[in-house]
Amino acid sequence: MRSDLRIAVITIIAAFALAILPMPDWALKLRPDWVTLALIYWAMALPSRIGVTTAWFAGLMLDVAHGAILGQHAVGLVLVIYIVLLQHQRMRVASLLQQALVVLALLLLKQLLVLWVNGITGHDTGGWLVFAPSLIGALLWPWVYIVLRDLRRKFVYRAM
């Protein structure tokens, strides 16, 4: 396995660990969508390696981890990553603030799809606090981007 793909897989697994990490009840509603943030970065950085298939499997694993309806996170992630793949060149040259705004829109889109499925199936969708993870994820995006970029540079260029 190439070193760039290896570091991508490791960081996506770390994002899954953060997604299922036990937290107090009040903090669960504020947890950012770590897996989506990691996949957005890697779809921007390695569009030929991380795509909709990776997003589909990651979404199915999120569904299983959260006990959600099979496919609801998967469809949301596929749509988000498809948009990122279409716009990855534009997103790469944008400033971190502009990227954070795009990431906010993508996270909100995924959250709305998940809420829509929850509403259709009769599950409680919660109040306005349900959009807090998207806002927190967008606020964390500059740090997520910098950390993942530096990891990629450190391990990929060292292997060359």
NUMAR-682690 format. One record per residue: residue in one letter; x negated, y negated, z of N, C-alpha, C, CB in turn. Coordinates in steps of 0.2 Angstrom, whole numbers, padded with zeros to 4 digits, always signed. Each point is the difference from the previous one (the first is absolute). Glycine has a CB too. Example, Ala and Ser with C-alpha at 12.3 -4.5 7.8 and 13.67 -1.06 7.14 Angstrom:
# NUMAR-682690
a-0066+0028+0039+0004-0006+0000-0004-0006+0000+0009+0006+0006 s-0007-0011-0010-0004-0006+0001+0004-0005+0003-0006+0003-0010 
***
This chain:
# NUMAR-682690
m-0004+0006+0000+0004-0006+0000-0004-0006+0000+0009+0006+0006 r-0008-0011-0010-0004-0006+0000+0001-0004+0006+0002-0001-0012 s-0007-0003+0014-0001-0003+0006+0006-0006+0001-0013+0003+0000 d+0015-0006-0006+0005-0005+0001+0007+0003+0001-0007-0007-0008 l+0008+0013+0005+0006+0004+0002+0000+0003+0007+0001+0002-0012 r-0007+0000+0014+0000+0003+0007+0001-0006+0005-0009+0008-0004 i+0006-0014+0003+0002-0005+0005+0007-0002+0000-0012-0004-0001 a+0015+0004-0005+0007-0002+0000+0004+0005+0003-0002-0005-0011 v+0001+0012+0011+0004+0005+0003-0001-0001+0008-0001+0008-0010 i-0005-0009+0012-0002+0000+0007+0004-0006+0003-0011+0005-0002 t+0011-0011-0002+0004-0006+0003+0007+0001+0000-0009-0007-0004 i+0012+0011-0001+0007+0001+0000+0002+0005+0005+0000-0002-0012 i-0004+0007+0014+0001+0004+0006+0000-0004+0006-0005+0010-0006 a+0000-0015+0007+0000-0004+0006+0006-0004+0000-0012+0000-0001 a+0015-0002-0005+0006-0004+0000+0006+0004+0003-0004-0007-0010 f+0004+0013+0008+0005+0005+0002-0001+0001+0008+0001+0006-0011 a-0007-0006+0013-0001+0001+0008+0003-0006+0003-0010+0007-0002 l+0009-0013+0000+0003-0006+0003+0007+0000-0001-0010-0006-0003 a+0013+0009-0002+0007+0000-0001+0004+0004+0005-0002-0002-0012 i-0001+0007+0014+0003+0005+0005-0003-0001+0007+0002+0008-0010 l-0006-0012+0011-0003-0001+0007+0005-0002+0005-0010-0004-0005 p+0011+0007+0010+0005-0001+0005-0001-0007+0003+0000+0012+0003 m+0006-0016-0002+0000-0007+0002+0006-0001+0004-0006-0004-0010 p+0006-0001+0015+0006-0001+0003+0006-0002-0004-0007-0004+0009 d+0013+0005-0007+0006-0001-0004+0000-0007-0003+0006+0008+0007 w-0008-0013-0003+0001-0007-0002-0005-0001-0006+0003-0004+0012 a-0009+0007-0012-0005-0001-0005+0001+0004-0006-0008-0002+0009 l+0013+0007-0009+0001+0004-0006+0003-0004-0005+0002+0010+0007 k+0003-0014-0005+0003-0004-0005-0004-0006-0004+0010+0002+0007 l-0016-0003-0004-0005-0005-0002-0006+0003-0004+0003-0007+0009 r-0003+0014-0009-0006+0004-0004+0000-0002-0007+0000+0009+0009 p-0006-0011-0012+0000-0002-0007+0000+0007-0004-0006-0011+0002 d+0007+0011-0008+0000+0006-0004-0007+0001-0003+0013-0002-0003 w-0017+0005+0007-0007+0001-0001-0001+0004-0007-0002+0000+0013 v+0006+0005-0014-0001+0004-0006+0001-0004-0006+0004+0010+0007 t+0002-0014-0007+0001-0004-0006-0006-0005-0001+0013+0002+0002 l-0015-0005+0003-0005-0005+0000-0007+0003-0003+0005-0006+0010 a-0006+0012-0008-0006+0004-0002+0001+0002-0008-0003+0004+0012 l+0009-0002-0013+0001+0002-0007+0000-0006-0005+0007+0010+0004 i-0005-0015-0002+0000-0007-0004-0007-0001-0001+0011-0004+0005 y-0015+0004+0000-0007-0002-0001-0004+0005-0005+0000-0005+0011 w+0001+0011-0010-0003+0005-0004+0003+0000-0007-0003+0007+0010 a+0009-0008-0011+0003-0001-0007-0003-0006-0004+0011+0006+0004 m-0013-0011+0000-0003-0006-0003-0007+0002-0001+0008-0008+0006 a-0012+0011-0002-0007+0001-0001-0001+0006-0005-0002-0004+0012 l+0006+0009-0011-0001+0006-0004+0006+0002-0004-0009+0004+0008 p+0011-0008-0013+0007+0001-0003+0000+0007-0004+0002-0013+0000 s-0008+0015-0002+0000+0006-0004+0000+0006+0004-0007-0006-0009 r+0006+0006+0016-0001+0005+0004+0006+0001+0005-0012-0001-0001 i+0014-0005+0003+0006+0000+0005+0006-0003-0003-0008-0002+0010 g+0013+0006-0011+0006-0002-0004+0006+0002+0003-0007+0000-0010 v+0012+0001+0005+0007+0001+0003+0001+0007+0002+0004-0008-0008 t-0009+0013+0006+0001+0007+0003-0003+0000+0007-0002+0005-0012 t-0003-0009+0013-0003+0000+0007+0005-0004+0004-0011+0000-0004 a+0015-0005+0002+0005-0003+0004+0006+0005+0001-0004-0011-0005 w+0006+0015+0000+0005+0004+0001-0001+0005+0006+0003-0001-0012 f-0009+0004+0012-0002+0005+0005-0001-0003+0007-0006+0007-0009 a+0003-0013+0009-0001-0004+0006+0007-0002+0003-0011-0004-0004 g+0016+0002+0000+0007-0001+0002+0003+0006+0003+0001-0009-0009 l-0002+0015+0005+0003+0006+0003-0003+0002+0007+0002+0004-0012 m-0008-0005+0013-0003+0001+0006+0002-0005+0005-0010+0005-0005 l+0012-0011+0003+0003-0005+0005+0007+0002+0002-0007-0009-0005 d+0010+0011+0000+0007+0003+0002+0000+0005+0005+0004-0003-0012 v-0008+0008+0011-0001+0006+0004-0002-0003+0007-0003+0008-0009 a-0002-0012+0009-0003-0003+0007+0005-0004+0004-0011+0000-0006 h+0016-0003+0002+0005-0005+0004+0006+0004+0000-0005-0010-0004 g+0006+0016+0002+0006+0003+0000+0006-0003-0004-0003+0004+0011 a+0001-0007-0016+0004-0004-0005+0003+0005-0005-0006-0011+0002 i+0011+0008-0006+0003+0004-0005-0006+0001-0006+0012-0005+0002 l-0013+0011-0004-0005+0001-0004+0000-0004-0007+0000+0012+0005 g-0005-0016-0006+0000-0004-0006+0001-0007+0001+0004+0010-0006 q-0001-0012+0012+0001-0008+0000-0006-0004+0000+0011+0003+0006 h-0016-0001-0002-0006-0003+0000-0004+0001-0006-0001+0001+0012 a+0002+0005-0015-0004+0001-0006+0002-0004-0006-0001+0012+0004 v+0008-0013-0005+0002-0004-0005-0002-0008+0001+0010+0008-0001 g-0010-0010+0007-0002-0007+0002-0008-0001-0002+0009+0000+0009 l-0013+0005-0007-0007+0000-0001-0001+0000-0008-0003+0005+0011 v+0006+0000-0014-0001+0000-0008+0002-0007-0003+0003+0013+0000 l+0002-0016+0002+0002-0006-0003-0005-0005+0001+0012+0003+0001 v-0014-0004+0006-0005-0005+0002-0007+0001-0004+0005+0000+0011 i-0007+0007-0011-0007+0001-0004+0001-0001-0007-0003+0008+0009 y+0009-0006-0012+0000-0002-0007+0000-0007-0002+0007+0010-0001 i-0004-0014+0005-0001-0008-0001-0007-0002+0001+0011-0001+0004 v-0015+0004+0001-0007-0002+0001-0004+0002-0006+0002+0002+0013 l-0001+0004-0015-0003+0003-0006+0001-0005-0006+0000+0012+0004 l+0006-0014-0005+0001-0005-0006-0003-0007+0001+0011+0006-0001 q-0012-0008+0008-0003-0006+0001-0007+0000+0003+0012-0004+0001 h-0015+0009-0001-0006+0001+0004-0006-0005-0002+0003+0012+0002 q-0003-0014-0008-0005-0004-0002+0001-0007+0002-0002+0007-0010 r+0009-0009+0010+0001-0007+0002+0000+0000+0008+0008-0001-0009 m-0007+0006+0012+0000+0000+0008-0008+0000+0002+0011+0006+0001 r-0015-0003-0005-0007+0000+0002-0003-0007+0000-0001+0011-0005 v+0003-0015+0000-0003-0007+0000+0004-0005+0004-0004+0003-0012 a+0009-0001+0015+0004-0005+0004-0004-0001+0007+0011+0003-0006 s-0010-0009+0009-0002-0001+0007+0003+0005+0005-0002-0012-0003 l-0001+0013+0008+0003+0004+0006+0007-0002+0002-0012+0002+0004 l+0013-0009-0004+0006-0003+0002+0006+0002-0006-0006-0009+0006 q+0004+0009-0012+0004+0001-0005+0002+0008+0000-0004-0010-0007 q-0002+0014+0008+0001+0007+0001+0005+0002+0006-0011+0002-0005 a+0010-0006+0010+0004+0002+0006+0008-0002-0002-0010-0003+0008 l+0011-0002-0011+0007-0001-0002+0003+0005-0005-0003-0012+0001 v-0001+0015-0005+0002+0005-0005+0001+0006+0004-0006-0005-0010 v+0001+0007+0015+0001+0005+0004+0006+0000+0005-0012+0001+0000 l+0014-0007+0002+0006-0001+0004+0006+0002-0004-0005-0009+0006 a+0005+0007-0013+0006+0001-0004+0000+0008-0001-0001-0012-0006 l-0004+0015+0005+0000+0007-0001+0002+0004+0006-0009-0001-0009 l+0006-0001+0015+0002+0003+0006+0008-0001+0001-0012-0001+0005 l+0014-0005-0006+0008-0001+0000+0004+0004-0004-0003-0011+0003 l+0000+0012-0009+0004+0004-0005+0000+0007+0002-0004-0007-0009 k-0001+0010+0011+0000+0007+0003+0004+0001+0006-0011+0001-0004 q+0011-0006+0009+0004+0000+0006+0008-0001-0002-0010-0005+0006 l+0011+0001-0011+0007+0000-0002+0003+0007-0003-0002-0013-0003 l-0003+0016-0001+0002+0006-0003+0002+0006+0006-0007-0003-0011 v+0002+0003+0016+0001+0004+0005+0007-0002+0004-0013+0002+0001 l+0014-0008+0000+0006-0002+0004+0006+0002-0004-0006-0010+0005 w+0006+0009-0012+0005+0001-0004+0002+0008+0000-0003-0009-0008 v-0002+0013+0008+0001+0007+0001+0003+0002+0007-0009+0002-0008 n+0006-0005+0013+0003+0000+0007+0007-0002+0000-0011-0001+0005 g+0013-0004-0008+0007-0003+0000+0005+0005-0003-0005-0012+0000 i+0003+0015-0006+0004+0004-0004+0001+0006+0004-0005-0004-0010 t+0000+0007+0014+0001+0006+0004+0003-0001+0006-0010+0004-0006 g+0012-0010+0008+0003-0001+0006-0005-0001+0006+0010+0006-0004 h-0016-0007+0003-0005-0001+0006+0000-0007+0002-0007+0010-0004 d+0006-0012+0010-0001-0007+0002-0006-0003-0003+0005+0003+0011 t-0003-0009-0014-0006-0003-0003-0003-0005+0004+0006+0001-0011 g-0003-0003+0017-0004-0004+0005+0002-0008-0002-0009+0009+0002 g+0006-0013+0001+0001-0007-0001-0005-0003-0004+0006-0001+0011 w-0007-0006-0010-0005-0003-0004-0007+0001+0001+0008-0009+0000 l-0009+0012+0006-0007+0002+0002-0002+0006-0004+0003-0003+0012 v+0001+0006-0016-0002+0005-0004-0005-0002-0006+0011+0006+0002 f-0011-0013-0003-0005-0003-0005-0006-0002+0003+0010-0004-0006 a-0011+0005+0012-0006-0003+0004-0006+0004-0003+0006-0003+0010 p-0006+0010-0011-0006+0004-0002-0002-0003-0007+0004+0010+0006 s+0000-0012-0010-0002-0003-0007-0004-0007+0001+0010+0006-0005 l-0007-0010+0010-0003-0006+0001-0007+0001+0003+0011-0006+0001 i-0011+0010+0004-0007+0002+0003-0005+0003-0004+0006+0002+0010 g-0003+0002-0015-0005+0003-0005-0003-0005-0005+0007+0010+0001 a-0003-0015-0002-0002-0005-0005-0005-0005+0004+0011+0000-0006 l-0010-0001+0012-0005-0004+0004-0006+0004+0001+0009-0005+0006 l-0009+0012-0005-0006+0004+0000-0004+0001-0006+0006+0005+0010 w-0002-0006-0016-0003+0002-0006-0007-0003-0001+0011+0000-0005 p-0013-0006+0006-0007-0002-0001-0005+0004+0004+0004-0012-0002 w-0003+0014+0008-0004+0004+0004+0000+0007-0003+0002-0007+0010 v+0003+0010-0012+0001+0007-0003-0005-0001-0007+0012+0003+0006 y-0011-0008-0010-0003+0000-0006-0008+0000+0001+0010-0006-0005 i-0012+0001+0010-0007-0001+0001-0003+0007+0003+0002-0013+0002 v+0001+0016+0003-0003+0006+0003+0000+0006-0006+0005-0004+0011 l+0000+0005-0015+0000+0005-0005-0005-0002-0005+0012+0003+0002 r-0012-0009-0004-0005-0002-0005-0007+0001+0002+0008-0008-0004 d-0010+0006+0010-0006+0001+0003-0002+0008+0001+0001-0011+0006 l+0004+0015-0004-0001+0007+0000-0002+0003-0007+0008+0001+0010 r-0004-0003-0014-0001+0002-0007-0007-0002-0003+0012+0000-0002 r-0014-0006+0003-0007-0002-0002-0005+0004+0004+0005-0012-0003 k-0004+0013+0009-0006+0003+0004-0001+0007-0002+0003-0008+0010 f+0003+0012-0011-0001+0007-0001-0001+0002-0007+0007+0002+0010 v-0004-0006-0015+0000+0001-0007-0007-0002-0002+0013-0001-0002 y-0015-0005+0003-0006-0002-0003-0006+0004+0004+0005-0011-0003 r-0005+0013+0009-0005+0004+0003-0001+0007-0004+0003-0006+0011 a+0003+0009-0013+0000+0006-0003-0003+0000-0007+0010+0003+0006 m-0011-0009-0009-0002-0001-0007-0008+0001+0000+0010-0007-0003 
***
